[in-house]
Every structure is written in structure tokens, then in C-alpha cells.
Amino acid sequence: MCIRVHYSSAASYVPWDSERVIITVPAGCPWLVTVGAVRAVLTQLDIPQPRFGARCFCGEPVRLLPRVPKQRRSEQVMSHGA
């Protein structure tokens, strides 16, 4: 399973989740800061990184986009009367 990136707005989070193979970075960071954070985690995991971008342990690029926010679900049902 390839490494995935998750964006979190939580005040505290774990940057590396080995069970889910997910790197978590702060939501809203500039792109270059996000790339740097992901590369830092990958380097700590002893995964060689190219000069630019970020690579998974399998050699594939780590996908940083699209930034799709986590959707919230509500129990409330809205009706649009007819």
C-alpha cells in the first residue's frame, strides 16, 4: 500500500500513522511547507528522496493533491417541499 497524505486542522495529530500508512500535515500550509514536511517524514522512515518532490517506498510519487477536506455528515434530513 502506498503512502497517502492527510490534511488535518486538529491542534494535535500524529505525523506518521504506520497502521494506515498515512502522513498527516496541517491543513492550510503553503505547498512548499507541505512538501518539506512530507519529505521530512519520509526521510525519517529511511525512504530515499529525489531532489524534487516526494517518493513513496515503492518509488511512486506521493500525491499531495487534490486537497479534499474531510466531509462532515449530519443526521439531519433537509426537505425541499414540493
Secondary structure, DSSP 8 states (H G I E B T S, - for coil): ---EEEEE-SSS--SEETTTTEEEEETT--HHHHHHHHHHHHHHTT----SSS-B-TTSSB-------------S-------
